[in-house]
Amino acid sequence: MSRELQRYVAIGDSQTEGLHDYHPDGVPRGWADRFAEHLAARNPSLQYANLAVRGKLVGEIREVQLEPALRLEPDLATVVGGINDVLRPGSVIEAVADDLEAMFAPLAASGCTVMTCTFPLPETGLTRRVVPRLGVLNAAIRVRARAHDVLVVDCEPVSAAADLRLWDADRIHLNPTGHARLAEAFAGTLAGEHEEWKAALPVAREVSPLRQGLGEAAWVARYLVPKLFRLVRGVSSGDGRVAKRPNLAPVEKQ
């Protein structure tokens, strides 16, 4: 990491907050904390803030998190969001991309190095239904990022990124291994080293069609239906929550 990078600010939703990957005290860790740890290993004076809150749509991230992020005067910022929008019935992908660009532009104009990522496309099961909309969002992210010299961690073409072994049982959040892999992806992209994080996982043991079907039914009942019900009702898991790390502070050693 360049010595000029002293203040890293992360904004986003549950993935950036770190759900399903936790510190020993139970506070979410996640890829952004892990990325900050990568950076702090090379620059112990790094200051880090994480404004992300679970359940937020991109428009809400822009409305609530952008101005506080700019006030912190970061020289490195990550902006990640959009999955909640893709899953929400009736959301307009172009408007989602507009809100992302509305965050890229002022951060980049401030002289900050800005990073974002595309999303892997599910390869199996009912989650494949979101592939068309997710592909459109990914394409829009690339275009909007290019316009502002935003660095893109391009997960979509990386087959390992969609491997369910990197994801929690809900298939929406990364598990600790997945968060660690994404942190490595951000660190590698920032350093101009793009290959190591793309490595395929070992060949998985085959699962019978019956077991696949039972697993799919259980996932629908336990995760998909409740998630869609909340989205339709306009209820967010982040309602009433605040950022876990709203101020710049040194990165704790893990």
N, C-alpha and C positions, 0 to 999 in steps of 0.2 A: 504493500500500500504506500502511496505517496505520502511524504511527511506533511504535506499541506492538508490532508484530510484529517481534521481534528474533531468534527462534529457530525455524527450520523443520526438522522431522524427517519424513522419508519412510519408510514401511514398505510392504513388498510383495514381489513376485516379480520375474521377469526383466524385465518391462516397466518397472518402477520402477528396477531396477538399471541398465537402459539398453542391453540387448543389441541389436546391429545398428545402433548409433549410437555412435561412439567419439571420444574425445579424441585429439589427435595422438600421445599416448604409448600408445595402445591400450586405455586404461581405458574401460569403458562410460560413456557420457554420458547419453543418454536424456532423456525428457520431464521427469523430476524435477530433474535438473541444470539443464536449460534453464529450467524454472519458477523455480528458485532464482536463475538469472541475471536473469530478468525482475524478481524481487523486489529483488535487490541493486542493480539499475540505479537503483531509486528509494530504496533504503535501503542504502548501502554498508556499514553496520555489521552487516548480517544475518549470522547464524551458521547453518550448514546441516549436517545429518547425514543420511546415507542408509543405512538398515539393511537394505535389500532384498537378497534372495539368490534367484537364479534357481531355477526348478523347485519352489518351495515351494507346498504346499497352504495354504489359509487357516488351517486348524487349526495348522499348523506356524508360520505367520507369527505367529499369536496367542501360541503357546507360547514362541517364541524372541525375537521382536522387540518385543512390547508393553511388557514391563517395562523393558527398556533405553530404549525411547522415552519412557516416563513419567519415568524418572530424569533424562532430559535437560531436563525441564520446558519443553517446546515451547509456544509460543503459536500455532503453526500446524503442523498435521500432515496428511499425506495417507495414506490407507489404501486401497490398491488391490490386489485379488486375486480369484481365482475361476476363471480360465480353466483352470488345471491341474485344478481340481476338476471342472469341467464335462466335460472330456475324459476324466477317469478313470472307467473302468467301475464302476458300483455306487455312486458318490458320491450322497449325499442332499442335494439343494439346500437344503432347510430347515435342515439342520445347518450348511451352509456359511454361510447367512445368520445363523444364531445366532452363529457365530464372528466374523463381521464386526461384528455388533452388540456383541459382548463386547469389541471393540476401540473401537468408536465411543463406548460409554458412559463408560468411565473417562477417556478423553482429553477428551471434552466436559465431564465433571464437573470436570476439573482447571482449567477455564476456557480451554482451548485451542480455537481455531477448527479444526474438522475438515472435511476435504474428501475426497470419493471420486468414483467415476464409474461409469456403466453402460457396457456393452460394445456395440459395433455388431453388427448381425446380418448374417452373410454373405449375399450376394445370389446367388451363383453357385456351381456346382460341388458337390463332396461336402461342403464345409464347411457347407453349408446343413443338414446332418443335426443339427448342434448347436443350431439355431435354437430349437426348443421349450424345451430346458433352459436356454439362455442367456436367453430371454425370461422364464422363471420367475425366474431369478436376478436379472435387472434389476428386475423388479417388487418382489422382496423387498428389494433394495438401497434402492429408493426409500422403501418403508415403514419399514424399520429406520433409515434416515438421518433421515427426517422426525421420528421419535420423539426424536431427540437433537440436532435443529437442525444436522445435518450438511449442508454444501453439496454438491450433486450436480452434477457435469458430466455432463449427460445425453446420451451419445453415441448411444444406440439410435435415436432418431428422426432423426438427422442422416445423410442419405444419403451425404454425402461421407466420413463416418467409415468406411464399409464399402468405399470405393473401393480396389481392390487396388493402385493406384498409391501409396498411403500405407503399404503393408505390404511386408515383406520377402518373398522368394520362398517362405518356409515358411508364410506366411499366418497365423502365430501372433504374430509380433513386428512392431512398427512399423519402418519404415525411417527414416533421418534426417529426411526430410520429414514423415513421420507423427508422429515424436516432437516435432518442432518445432510441428506443428499442435496436438497434445495439450497441450503446454506453454502455448500461446496460449489454449487452451480453459480451462485451470485459471486462468490469469492473468485472463482476461476474466470468468469466473464469480466469482472473488474480488472483482473490481472492480465487479461488477454489470453488466458489458457482455457480452451473450450472443450477439451476432449475427455478428461478423466471422469467428470461427473456423468458423462453419457454412457458409461460402461453398463452392459447388460447384466442383469442378475443371473445367478445359476439357473439352469433349466428347472422348471417347476414340475413337481409330480402331477401326473394327469388325474383329473377328477371326473368321476362318472357322471353321465348326463343326469341321473336321478339325484345325485348329491348336489349338482349344480342347480337343478330346479328347486330343490328344497332350500338351498341357500338363498336363491333369488326371492323366493316367497317370504322367507324370514326377514330379509333385508327390506322388502317392500312394506311389510307390516310394522317393523320396528323403527325404520328410519325414514323411508320415502313418504309414506302417508302423513305422519306427524309434521314433517318438514313442509310439505305442500299445504297442509291445513293452516300452518302458521303464516305462510306466505300469502295465502288467499285472504286470511283475516287481517293481514297487515301487522301481525305481531312479530317482534324481533327478539331473538335471544339476547340482544344487547340493550334492550330497553332498561333504562335506569343505571346502566354501567358506565364507568369512566375509564379512561386509559390507565393501563397498569404502570406506565413509566412516563408521565407527562413532562418531566423536566430532564434536561441533560445531566448525566451523571457518569462516573467511571464505570467500566464494565467489570463485573465481579469475575474472578477466576473460577472455573468449573473443574 
